[in-house]
Amino acid sequence: MSLTILDPTNEAVPLERQITPRPEVIKGRVAFLDISKPRGSVLLDRLQEAFEQRLPQVEITRYTKPTFSKPAPDALRAEIQAANDFVVEALAD
């Protein structure tokens, strides 16, 4: 099976990326990143409820980007990467 992923960023020289293999089990620490678009927090609230009901072994930590119009600051990305096993990013309007 061939899969093409399109990256919407402006790259003068496109980067080749590989899809990270999906784990068989979700456990450990999960970061929920709200990118600050309207209603993103509502989506994450509902998702957190579902995780807590179905995946009690998961610890959720919430993060928020300062603005949706720019990439997350380096310090925030480093914090999320260092402290979590998975990331869920909410886009909503």
C-alpha positions as CSV (number, residue, x, y, z in Angstrom):
1,M,0.0,0.0,0.0
2,S,1.3,3.4,-0.9
3,L,0.5,6.5,1.2
4,T,1.2,10.1,0.3
5,I,1.1,12.7,3.0
6,L,0.9,16.3,1.9
7,D,2.6,18.9,4.1
8,P,0.9,22.4,3.9
9,T,4.0,24.2,5.1
10,N,6.1,26.2,2.6
11,E,9.2,24.1,2.1
12,A,11.6,25.2,-0.6
13,V,13.1,21.7,-0.4
14,P,10.4,19.1,0.6
15,L,11.4,16.9,3.5
16,E,10.8,13.2,3.4
17,R,8.9,11.9,6.4
18,Q,7.9,8.5,7.6
19,I,4.7,7.7,9.5
20,T,5.4,6.7,13.0
21,P,4.1,3.1,13.6
22,R,0.9,3.1,15.7
23,P,1.3,1.4,19.1
24,E,-0.8,-1.6,19.9
25,V,-1.7,-0.1,23.3
26,I,-2.0,3.5,24.5
27,K,-0.6,3.8,28.0
28,G,1.5,6.3,29.8
29,R,1.3,10.0,29.5
30,V,-0.7,11.8,26.8
31,A,-0.4,15.5,26.0
32,F,-3.6,17.3,24.7
33,L,-2.5,20.4,22.8
34,D,-5.1,23.1,22.3
35,I,-3.9,25.3,19.4
36,S,-6.1,28.1,20.5
37,K,-8.7,27.9,17.8
38,P,-12.3,28.5,18.8
39,R,-14.0,25.4,20.4
40,G,-10.7,23.4,20.4
41,S,-11.0,23.1,24.1
42,V,-14.5,21.7,23.8
43,L,-13.2,18.9,21.5
44,L,-10.4,18.1,24.0
45,D,-12.9,18.1,26.9
46,R,-15.0,15.5,25.2
47,L,-11.9,13.5,24.1
48,Q,-10.6,13.6,27.7
49,E,-13.9,12.2,29.0
50,A,-13.6,9.3,26.5
51,F,-10.0,8.6,27.4
52,E,-10.8,8.6,31.1
53,Q,-13.7,6.2,30.6
54,R,-11.9,3.8,28.2
55,L,-8.2,4.2,29.1
56,P,-7.9,4.7,32.8
57,Q,-4.2,3.8,32.6
58,V,-3.5,7.0,30.7
59,E,-2.4,10.2,32.4
60,I,-3.5,13.3,30.5
61,T,-1.8,16.7,30.6
62,R,-3.3,19.7,28.8
63,Y,-1.2,22.4,27.0
64,T,-2.2,25.4,25.0
65,K,-0.4,27.2,22.2
66,P,-0.3,31.0,22.6
67,T,-1.9,31.5,19.1
68,F,-3.1,29.2,16.3
69,S,-1.5,31.3,13.6
70,K,2.1,30.4,14.5
71,P,3.9,27.1,15.3
72,A,4.1,26.2,19.0
73,P,7.1,27.8,20.7
74,D,10.2,25.7,20.8
75,A,10.1,25.6,24.6
76,L,6.5,24.3,24.6
77,R,7.3,21.6,22.0
78,A,10.4,20.5,24.1
79,E,8.3,20.4,27.3
80,I,5.6,18.3,25.6
81,Q,8.2,15.9,24.1
82,A,10.1,15.5,27.3
83,A,7.0,14.8,29.5
84,N,4.7,12.7,27.3
85,D,4.5,9.5,25.3
86,F,1.7,10.7,22.9
87,V,0.3,14.0,21.7
88,V,-3.2,14.8,20.6
89,E,-3.6,18.1,18.9
90,A,-7.0,19.8,18.6
91,L,-8.1,21.7,15.6
92,A,-11.6,23.1,15.7
93,D,-13.8,26.1,14.7
